Amino acid sequence: MVVIENRRILLGRRAPRVSYGGMWCIPCGHLEWNEEVHIAAIREFYEETNLLVRIKGVIAVHSNFHQPERQTVGVWFEGEPIWGTPRAGDDLDDLGFFGGQEIPTLAFPTDWLVIEELKRGGKL
């Protein structure tokens, strides 16, 4: 889920106990079996950020190649916070808003693609 405020994107730092610990990412997660993709995106974002969002649309769709043994497809939705105070949880240990020139080291190559697309589109 992509949340942008004042041309800054909300990113989460992955906790040391999970893969890519210490690196940052656009808050994300996985579908549960029989879970609808929009519901999963809202649930995962809430679990990781304590923010309930309304989905405004799709920003990007990309194949993820960072785990060769398990290729996945990522869908990045644009989210608008409607409730909550940002607080890291689940697989994250910190949250922060970053401008396009301040992006920390990212865990996932596809997050770089999405951020570059947002920069080109003038959103960051």
LUMKESE-696143 format. One record per residue: chain; residue in three letters; x, y, z of N, C-alpha, C in turn. Coordinates in nm, 3 decimals. Atoms other than C-alpha are relative to their C-alpha. Layout:
BEGIN
@unit A, code ALA, neast X, nnorth Y, nup Z, caeast X, canorth Y, caup Z, ceast X, cnorth Y, cup Z
...
//
This chain:
BEGIN
@unit A, code MET, neast 0.085, nnorth -0.117, nup 0.000, caeast 0.000, canorth 0.000, caup 0.000, ceast 0.090, cnorth 0.123, cup 0.000
@unit A, code VAL, neast -0.077, nnorth -0.123, nup 0.010, caeast 0.139, canorth 0.338, caup -0.099, ceast -0.081, cnorth 0.114, cup 0.061
@unit A, code VAL, neast 0.060, nnorth -0.118, nup -0.060, caeast 0.055, canorth 0.633, caup 0.124, ceast 0.099, cnorth 0.114, cup -0.018
@unit A, code ILE, neast -0.083, nnorth -0.117, nup 0.025, caeast 0.190, canorth 0.972, caup 0.020, ceast -0.066, cnorth 0.120, cup 0.066
@unit A, code GLU, neast 0.045, nnorth -0.126, nup -0.060, caeast 0.158, canorth 1.292, caup 0.221, ceast 0.105, cnorth 0.105, cup -0.026
@unit A, code ASN, neast -0.093, nnorth -0.110, nup 0.027, caeast 0.315, canorth 1.620, caup 0.113, ceast 0.120, cnorth -0.045, cup -0.082
@unit A, code ARG, neast -0.103, nnorth 0.050, nup 0.092, caeast 0.512, canorth 1.445, caup -0.164, ceast 0.105, cnorth -0.084, cup 0.072
@unit A, code ARG, neast -0.087, nnorth 0.091, nup -0.075, caeast 0.663, canorth 1.204, caup 0.091, ceast -0.074, cnorth -0.133, cup 0.015
@unit A, code ILE, neast 0.060, nnorth 0.133, nup -0.005, caeast 0.603, canorth 0.828, caup 0.091, ceast 0.027, cnorth -0.065, cup 0.135
@unit A, code LEU, neast -0.014, nnorth 0.073, nup -0.125, caeast 0.545, canorth 0.619, caup 0.402, ceast 0.071, cnorth -0.133, cup -0.027
@unit A, code LEU, neast -0.076, nnorth 0.124, nup 0.010, caeast 0.806, canorth 0.343, caup 0.434, ceast 0.015, cnorth -0.060, cup 0.139
@unit A, code GLY, neast -0.022, nnorth 0.069, nup -0.126, caeast 0.865, canorth 0.082, caup 0.702, ceast 0.134, cnorth -0.070, cup 0.000
@unit A, code ARG, neast -0.126, nnorth 0.075, nup -0.013, caeast 1.193, canorth -0.062, caup 0.830, ceast -0.031, cnorth -0.140, cup 0.049
@unit A, code ARG, neast 0.025, nnorth 0.140, nup -0.034, caeast 1.189, canorth -0.440, caup 0.843, ceast 0.076, cnorth -0.038, cup 0.127
@unit A, code ALA, neast -0.057, nnorth 0.041, nup -0.129, caeast 1.250, canorth -0.586, caup 1.188, ceast 0.116, cnorth -0.098, cup -0.021
@unit A, code PRO, neast -0.117, nnorth 0.089, nup 0.014, caeast 1.580, canorth -0.774, caup 1.244, ceast -0.036, cnorth -0.148, cup -0.010
@unit A, code ARG, neast 0.036, nnorth 0.142, nup -0.003, caeast 1.396, canorth -1.106, caup 1.293, ceast -0.059, cnorth -0.051, cup -0.132
@unit A, code VAL, neast 0.060, nnorth 0.042, nup 0.127, caeast 1.246, canorth -1.109, caup 0.939, ceast 0.101, cnorth 0.016, cup -0.113
@unit A, code SER, neast -0.089, nnorth -0.013, nup 0.115, caeast 1.405, canorth -1.140, caup 0.596, ceast 0.019, cnorth 0.148, cup -0.036
@unit A, code TYR, neast -0.037, nnorth -0.136, nup 0.038, caeast 1.580, canorth -0.824, caup 0.479, ceast -0.008, cnorth 0.096, cup 0.119
@unit A, code GLY, neast 0.005, nnorth -0.081, nup -0.121, caeast 1.588, canorth -0.700, caup 0.840, ceast 0.091, cnorth 0.121, cup -0.008
@unit A, code GLY, neast -0.075, nnorth -0.125, nup 0.001, caeast 1.706, canorth -0.340, caup 0.878, ceast -0.015, cnorth 0.081, cup -0.127
@unit A, code MET, neast 0.023, nnorth -0.072, nup 0.126, caeast 1.612, canorth -0.248, caup 0.522, ceast -0.144, cnorth 0.051, cup -0.001
@unit A, code TRP, neast 0.131, nnorth -0.066, nup 0.006, caeast 1.311, canorth -0.038, caup 0.429, ceast -0.082, cnorth -0.053, cup -0.115
@unit A, code CYS, neast 0.089, nnorth 0.045, nup 0.107, caeast 1.008, canorth -0.118, caup 0.217, ceast -0.130, cnorth 0.080, cup 0.003
@unit A, code ILE, neast 0.138, nnorth -0.046, nup 0.001, caeast 0.670, canorth 0.002, caup 0.110, ceast -0.077, cnorth -0.107, cup 0.078
@unit A, code PRO, neast 0.068, nnorth 0.103, nup -0.081, caeast 0.450, canorth -0.169, caup 0.373, ceast -0.081, cnorth -0.096, cup -0.088
@unit A, code CYS, neast 0.055, nnorth 0.101, nup 0.089, caeast 0.335, canorth -0.496, caup 0.221, ceast -0.029, cnorth -0.128, cup 0.077
@unit A, code GLY, neast 0.027, nnorth 0.129, nup -0.063, caeast 0.230, canorth -0.852, caup 0.290, ceast -0.050, cnorth -0.100, cup -0.102
@unit A, code HIS, neast 0.046, nnorth 0.111, nup 0.084, caeast 0.079, canorth -1.171, caup 0.156, ceast -0.149, cnorth -0.023, cup 0.018
@unit A, code LEU, neast 0.140, nnorth 0.043, nup -0.006, caeast -0.269, canorth -1.290, caup 0.075, ceast -0.011, cnorth -0.126, cup 0.085
@unit A, code GLU, neast 0.036, nnorth 0.125, nup -0.065, caeast -0.421, canorth -1.551, caup 0.303, ceast -0.084, cnorth -0.080, cup -0.101
@unit A, code TRP, neast 0.080, nnorth 0.083, nup 0.089, caeast -0.590, canorth -1.846, caup 0.132, ceast -0.145, cnorth 0.047, cup 0.002
@unit A, code ASN, neast 0.139, nnorth -0.044, nup 0.019, caeast -0.935, canorth -1.740, caup 0.000, ceast -0.023, cnorth 0.146, cup 0.040
@unit A, code GLU, neast 0.015, nnorth -0.141, nup -0.036, caeast -0.869, canorth -1.373, caup 0.089, ceast -0.001, cnorth 0.086, cup -0.126
@unit A, code GLU, neast 0.012, nnorth -0.093, nup 0.113, caeast -0.973, canorth -1.101, caup -0.153, ceast 0.116, cnorth 0.099, cup 0.006
@unit A, code VAL, neast -0.124, nnorth -0.078, nup 0.005, caeast -0.673, canorth -0.891, caup -0.267, ceast -0.014, cnorth 0.139, cup 0.064
@unit A, code HIS, neast 0.017, nnorth -0.133, nup -0.059, caeast -0.815, canorth -0.551, caup -0.162, ceast -0.009, cnorth -0.009, cup 0.153
@unit A, code ILE, neast 0.012, nnorth 0.022, nup -0.144, caeast -0.908, canorth -0.681, caup 0.184, ceast 0.137, cnorth -0.034, cup 0.059
@unit A, code ALA, neast -0.134, nnorth 0.038, nup -0.047, caeast -0.561, canorth -0.837, caup 0.220, ceast 0.090, cnorth 0.123, cup 0.009
@unit A, code ALA, neast -0.085, nnorth -0.120, nup 0.000, caeast -0.392, canorth -0.508, caup 0.129, ceast -0.033, cnorth 0.091, cup 0.118
@unit A, code ILE, neast 0.043, nnorth -0.083, nup -0.113, caeast -0.595, canorth -0.314, caup 0.385, ceast 0.043, cnorth -0.065, cup 0.132
@unit A, code ARG, neast -0.036, nnorth 0.072, nup -0.123, caeast -0.537, canorth -0.582, caup 0.654, ceast 0.150, cnorth 0.007, cup 0.025
@unit A, code GLU, neast -0.145, nnorth 0.001, nup -0.017, caeast -0.163, canorth -0.610, caup 0.595, ceast 0.052, cnorth 0.140, cup 0.035
@unit A, code PHE, neast -0.045, nnorth -0.136, nup -0.029, caeast -0.118, canorth -0.232, caup 0.592, ceast -0.033, cnorth 0.038, cup 0.144
@unit A, code TYR, neast 0.039, nnorth -0.029, nup -0.138, caeast -0.309, canorth -0.201, caup 0.919, ceast 0.091, cnorth -0.073, cup 0.099
@unit A, code GLU, neast -0.085, nnorth 0.078, nup -0.090, caeast -0.106, canorth -0.480, caup 1.082, ceast 0.140, cnorth 0.061, cup 0.012
@unit A, code GLU, neast -0.136, nnorth -0.051, nup 0.002, caeast 0.221, canorth -0.311, caup 0.983, ceast 0.012, cnorth 0.146, cup 0.042
@unit A, code THR, neast -0.009, nnorth -0.144, nup -0.023, caeast 0.134, canorth 0.057, caup 1.035, ceast -0.099, cnorth 0.056, cup 0.100
@unit A, code ASN, neast 0.108, nnorth -0.046, nup -0.087, caeast -0.172, canorth 0.082, caup 1.264, ceast -0.089, cnorth 0.104, cup -0.069
@unit A, code LEU, neast 0.084, nnorth -0.093, nup 0.075, caeast -0.339, canorth 0.286, caup 0.989, ceast -0.103, cnorth -0.076, cup -0.083
@unit A, code LEU, neast 0.105, nnorth 0.053, nup 0.086, caeast -0.671, canorth 0.196, caup 0.834, ceast -0.010, cnorth 0.091, cup -0.121
@unit A, code VAL, neast 0.001, nnorth -0.080, nup 0.123, caeast -0.681, canorth 0.307, caup 0.472, ceast -0.119, cnorth -0.036, cup -0.088
@unit A, code ARG, neast 0.096, nnorth 0.020, nup 0.108, caeast -0.927, canorth 0.346, caup 0.191, ceast 0.083, cnorth -0.010, cup -0.127
@unit A, code ILE, neast -0.072, nnorth 0.018, nup 0.126, caeast -0.798, canorth 0.217, caup -0.143, ceast -0.057, cnorth 0.096, cup -0.103
@unit A, code LYS, neast 0.041, nnorth -0.097, nup 0.102, caeast -0.804, canorth 0.488, caup -0.410, ceast 0.023, cnorth -0.052, cup -0.142
@unit A, code GLY, neast -0.028, nnorth 0.053, nup 0.133, caeast -0.670, canorth 0.282, caup -0.700, ceast 0.130, cnorth -0.078, cup -0.001
@unit A, code VAL, neast -0.123, nnorth 0.076, nup 0.019, caeast -0.382, canorth 0.078, caup -0.837, ceast 0.108, cnorth 0.095, cup -0.052
@unit A, code ILE, neast -0.114, nnorth -0.081, nup 0.044, caeast -0.044, canorth 0.251, caup -0.869, ceast 0.088, cnorth -0.080, cup -0.095
@unit A, code ALA, neast -0.091, nnorth 0.081, nup 0.081, caeast 0.160, canorth -0.038, caup -1.011, ceast -0.026, cnorth -0.149, cup 0.022
@unit A, code VAL, neast 0.001, nnorth 0.147, nup -0.008, caeast 0.172, canorth -0.412, caup -1.079, ceast 0.132, cnorth -0.048, cup -0.061
@unit A, code HIS, neast -0.130, nnorth 0.049, nup 0.049, caeast 0.509, canorth -0.588, caup -1.113, ceast 0.022, cnorth -0.145, cup 0.044
@unit A, code SER, neast -0.049, nnorth 0.131, nup -0.042, caeast 0.657, canorth -0.937, caup -1.107, ceast 0.116, cnorth 0.023, cup 0.095
@unit A, code ASN, neast -0.109, nnorth -0.006, nup -0.097, caeast 0.886, canorth -0.987, caup -0.807, ceast 0.096, cnorth -0.114, cup -0.026
@unit A, code PHE, neast -0.100, nnorth 0.102, nup 0.028, caeast 1.210, canorth -1.171, caup -0.882, ceast 0.104, cnorth -0.012, cup 0.111
@unit A, code HIS, neast -0.103, nnorth 0.000, nup -0.104, caeast 1.395, canorth -1.120, caup -0.550, ceast 0.012, cnorth -0.134, cup 0.072
@unit A, code GLN, neast -0.010, nnorth 0.135, nup -0.055, caeast 1.320, canorth -1.478, caup -0.437, ceast -0.017, cnorth -0.099, cup -0.115
@unit A, code PRO, neast 0.010, nnorth 0.085, nup 0.119, caeast 1.403, canorth -1.704, caup -0.734, ceast -0.082, cnorth -0.127, cup 0.021
@unit A, code GLU, neast 0.076, nnorth 0.124, nup -0.026, caeast 1.246, canorth -2.008, caup -0.565, ceast -0.149, cnorth 0.027, cup 0.015
@unit A, code ARG, neast 0.141, nnorth -0.032, nup -0.023, caeast 0.917, canorth -1.823, caup -0.519, ceast -0.036, cnorth 0.134, cup -0.066
@unit A, code GLN, neast 0.037, nnorth -0.123, nup 0.069, caeast 0.824, canorth -1.570, caup -0.785, ceast -0.142, cnorth 0.040, cup 0.038
@unit A, code THR, neast 0.131, nnorth -0.052, nup -0.036, caeast 0.532, canorth -1.349, caup -0.687, ceast -0.033, cnorth 0.121, cup -0.087
@unit A, code VAL, neast 0.045, nnorth -0.121, nup 0.067, caeast 0.332, canorth -1.064, caup -0.832, ceast -0.041, cnorth 0.099, cup 0.108
@unit A, code GLY, neast 0.035, nnorth -0.105, nup -0.096, caeast 0.304, canorth -0.738, caup -0.639, ceast -0.098, cnorth 0.098, cup -0.061
@unit A, code VAL, neast 0.096, nnorth -0.103, nup 0.039, caeast 0.014, canorth -0.496, caup -0.657, ceast 0.015, cnorth 0.112, cup 0.102
@unit A, code TRP, neast -0.015, nnorth -0.117, nup -0.086, caeast 0.077, canorth -0.149, caup -0.516, ceast -0.123, cnorth 0.088, cup -0.016
@unit A, code PHE, neast 0.119, nnorth -0.083, nup -0.001, caeast -0.245, canorth 0.027, caup -0.425, ceast 0.034, cnorth 0.136, cup 0.060
@unit A, code GLU, neast -0.009, nnorth -0.130, nup -0.066, caeast -0.275, canorth 0.395, caup -0.341, ceast -0.099, cnorth -0.001, cup 0.114
@unit A, code GLY, neast 0.085, nnorth 0.000, nup -0.116, caeast -0.412, canorth 0.427, caup 0.009, ceast -0.013, cnorth 0.138, cup 0.062
@unit A, code GLU, neast 0.026, nnorth -0.125, nup -0.072, caeast -0.570, canorth 0.717, caup 0.194, ceast -0.033, cnorth -0.035, cup 0.144
@unit A, code PRO, neast 0.030, nnorth 0.031, nup -0.139, caeast -0.550, canorth 0.694, caup 0.575, ceast -0.133, cnorth 0.061, cup 0.044
@unit A, code ILE, neast 0.129, nnorth -0.048, nup -0.049, caeast -0.893, canorth 0.721, caup 0.735, ceast -0.013, cnorth -0.015, cup 0.152
@unit A, code TRP, neast 0.004, nnorth 0.018, nup -0.145, caeast -0.813, canorth 0.616, caup 1.094, ceast 0.134, cnorth -0.051, cup 0.048
@unit A, code GLY, neast -0.117, nnorth 0.054, nup -0.067, caeast -0.522, canorth 0.554, caup 1.329, ceast 0.116, cnorth 0.097, cup 0.008
@unit A, code THR, neast -0.125, nnorth -0.073, nup -0.017, caeast -0.187, canorth 0.688, caup 1.437, ceast 0.112, cnorth -0.092, cup -0.045
@unit A, code PRO, neast -0.107, nnorth 0.089, nup 0.049, caeast 0.122, canorth 0.555, caup 1.256, ceast 0.081, cnorth -0.061, cup 0.114
@unit A, code ARG, neast -0.079, nnorth 0.074, nup -0.099, caeast 0.295, canorth 0.287, caup 1.465, ceast 0.045, cnorth -0.130, cup -0.066
@unit A, code ALA, neast -0.053, nnorth 0.122, nup 0.061, caeast 0.522, canorth 0.011, caup 1.337, ceast -0.047, cnorth -0.124, cup 0.075
@unit A, code GLY, neast 0.042, nnorth 0.126, nup -0.058, caeast 0.402, canorth -0.343, caup 1.395, ceast 0.026, cnorth -0.115, cup -0.095
@unit A, code ASP, neast -0.015, nnorth 0.123, nup 0.078, caeast 0.408, canorth -0.700, caup 1.263, ceast 0.146, cnorth -0.018, cup -0.042
@unit A, code ASP, neast -0.136, nnorth 0.023, nup 0.049, caeast 0.722, canorth -0.729, caup 1.044, ceast 0.086, cnorth 0.127, cup 0.000
@unit A, code LEU, neast -0.073, nnorth -0.127, nup 0.002, caeast 0.827, canorth -0.362, caup 1.084, ceast 0.034, cnorth 0.045, cup 0.141
@unit A, code ASP, neast -0.035, nnorth -0.056, nup -0.131, caeast 1.009, canorth -0.188, caup 1.368, ceast 0.012, cnorth 0.153, cup -0.002
@unit A, code ASP, neast -0.003, nnorth -0.145, nup 0.010, caeast 1.000, canorth 0.172, caup 1.241, ceast -0.077, cnorth 0.042, cup -0.125
@unit A, code LEU, neast 0.069, nnorth -0.060, nup 0.114, caeast 0.801, canorth 0.395, caup 1.006, ceast 0.054, cnorth 0.140, cup -0.021
@unit A, code GLY, neast -0.040, nnorth -0.137, nup 0.028, caeast 0.891, canorth 0.718, caup 0.833, ceast -0.048, cnorth 0.043, cup -0.136
@unit A, code PHE, neast 0.033, nnorth -0.059, nup 0.129, caeast 0.790, canorth 0.951, caup 0.553, ceast 0.128, cnorth 0.052, cup -0.064
@unit A, code PHE, neast -0.122, nnorth -0.036, nup 0.072, caeast 1.059, canorth 1.010, caup 0.289, ceast -0.034, cnorth 0.067, cup -0.132
@unit A, code GLY, neast 0.011, nnorth -0.064, nup 0.129, caeast 1.086, canorth 1.250, caup -0.002, ceast 0.076, cnorth -0.079, cup -0.105
@unit A, code GLY, neast -0.060, nnorth 0.074, nup 0.111, caeast 1.201, canorth 1.128, caup -0.343, ceast 0.151, cnorth -0.006, cup 0.002
@unit A, code GLN, neast -0.146, nnorth -0.003, nup -0.005, caeast 1.564, canorth 1.225, caup -0.277, ceast 0.055, cnorth -0.056, cup 0.132
@unit A, code GLU, neast -0.042, nnorth 0.046, nup -0.133, caeast 1.574, canorth 1.078, caup 0.077, ceast -0.022, cnorth -0.149, cup 0.022
@unit A, code ILE, neast 0.040, nnorth 0.140, nup -0.015, caeast 1.484, canorth 0.715, caup 0.012, ceast 0.115, cnorth -0.082, cup 0.060
@unit A, code PRO, neast -0.104, nnorth 0.084, nup -0.060, caeast 1.677, canorth 0.478, caup 0.244, ceast 0.020, cnorth -0.129, cup -0.082
@unit A, code THR, neast -0.026, nnorth 0.127, nup 0.068, caeast 1.813, canorth 0.137, caup 0.139, ceast -0.125, cnorth -0.087, cup 0.007
@unit A, code LEU, neast 0.124, nnorth 0.077, nup 0.009, caeast 1.516, canorth -0.066, caup 0.019, ceast 0.028, cnorth -0.149, cup -0.009
@unit A, code ALA, neast -0.012, nnorth 0.146, nup 0.001, caeast 1.466, canorth -0.439, caup 0.068, ceast -0.032, cnorth -0.061, cup -0.136
@unit A, code PHE, neast 0.053, nnorth 0.065, nup 0.120, caeast 1.284, canorth -0.508, caup -0.256, ceast 0.022, cnorth 0.084, cup -0.125
@unit A, code PRO, neast -0.025, nnorth -0.074, nup 0.123, caeast 1.390, canorth -0.409, caup -0.609, ceast -0.127, cnorth 0.060, cup -0.061
@unit A, code THR, neast 0.123, nnorth -0.053, nup 0.060, caeast 1.029, canorth -0.364, caup -0.715, ceast -0.048, cnorth 0.127, cup 0.071
@unit A, code ASP, neast 0.034, nnorth -0.125, nup -0.067, caeast 0.980, canorth -0.097, caup -0.447, ceast 0.075, cnorth 0.117, cup -0.065
@unit A, code TRP, neast -0.074, nnorth -0.104, nup 0.072, caeast 1.256, canorth 0.100, caup -0.625, ceast -0.073, cnorth 0.037, cup -0.129
@unit A, code LEU, neast 0.073, nnorth -0.029, nup 0.124, caeast 1.061, canorth 0.064, caup -0.951, ceast -0.121, cnorth 0.088, cup 0.026
@unit A, code VAL, neast 0.120, nnorth -0.076, nup -0.033, caeast 0.743, canorth 0.194, caup -0.789, ceast 0.036, cnorth 0.143, cup 0.038
@unit A, code ILE, neast -0.041, nnorth -0.135, nup -0.043, caeast 0.923, canorth 0.487, caup -0.627, ceast 0.049, cnorth 0.081, cup -0.119
@unit A, code GLU, neast -0.043, nnorth -0.071, nup 0.120, caeast 1.089, canorth 0.579, caup -0.956, ceast -0.119, cnorth 0.042, cup -0.086
@unit A, code GLU, neast 0.121, nnorth -0.035, nup 0.075, caeast 0.750, canorth 0.569, caup -1.127, ceast -0.072, cnorth 0.118, cup 0.066
@unit A, code LEU, neast 0.064, nnorth -0.110, nup -0.073, caeast 0.608, canorth 0.796, caup -0.855, ceast 0.076, cnorth 0.130, cup -0.019
@unit A, code LYS, neast -0.081, nnorth -0.120, nup 0.026, caeast 0.897, canorth 1.039, caup -0.903, ceast -0.027, cnorth 0.055, cup -0.140
@unit A, code ARG, neast 0.025, nnorth -0.045, nup 0.139, caeast 0.848, canorth 1.049, caup -1.280, ceast -0.138, cnorth 0.060, cup -0.015
@unit A, code GLY, neast 0.135, nnorth -0.051, nup 0.006, caeast 0.480, canorth 1.109, caup -1.225, ceast -0.022, cnorth 0.127, cup 0.083
@unit A, code GLY, neast 0.008, nnorth -0.124, nup -0.077, caeast 0.555, canorth 1.406, caup -0.997, ceast -0.068, cnorth -0.015, cup 0.136
@unit A, code LYS, neast 0.064, nnorth 0.019, nup -0.132, caeast 0.402, canorth 1.248, caup -0.684, ceast 0.099, cnorth 0.005, cup 0.115
@unit A, code LEU, neast -0.106, nnorth -0.009, nup -0.102, caeast 0.736, canorth 1.240, caup -0.497, ceast 0.100, cnorth 0.105, cup -0.043
//
